[in-house]
Each structure stands twice: as structure tokens, then as C-alpha cells.
């Protein structure tokens, strides 16, 4: 597995993984918020933010993503937050949020 900064070519797959991870929650976040989650370009273009992907080194498949935001209040009022959505074999295995 290799972790790298996401490119615009990755955004569609990151959006799919992100929405799938939220769909796996006990309570659906709603279609409006899902559209917000799927807007990877907006996240990647936000100030003090970096979107990273973990990819399979053998085939380049994206296994997961994280969005790192430092110093800006752009995600749910959090100041320093790392959001992650991960996928293995086309099924969501976990979604996690860390605050530091």
C-alpha cells in the first residue's frame, strides 16, 4: 500500500468510497449531505486541506482516503480533523474520525 496526495483523477473514486462509507452507518446522513461529501474537488481545494489516498501498489486501486484539515473550520466545526473512508474488496470496512 502506498499513501499519496489525491489528484483530480482520483476524485470520482474517493467520492464513491466516501458516500459508501456513510451509507454503511446505522443512520443515513441524507442526500444533501451525501452530495456535499461527494464534492471531493471542493475539499481538495479548501485552504489548509489535503486529501490523501491509500492505493494498492500492485494495481493502483484506491483502497481509502483521508482528508486532513489544519486550522480551518470547514468540516462540521472541527479545527484539526482527519476524516477517513476506507474500502477493501469493494466493501466498506470502516469510517473513522480523529480529532487532534
Secondary structure, DSSP 8 states (H G I E B T S, - for coil): -EEEE--GGGHHHHHHHHHHHHHTSSS---HHHHHHHH-HHHHHHSTTEEEEEEE-TTT--EEEEEEEEEEEEEETTEEEEEEEEEEETTEEEEEEEEE-
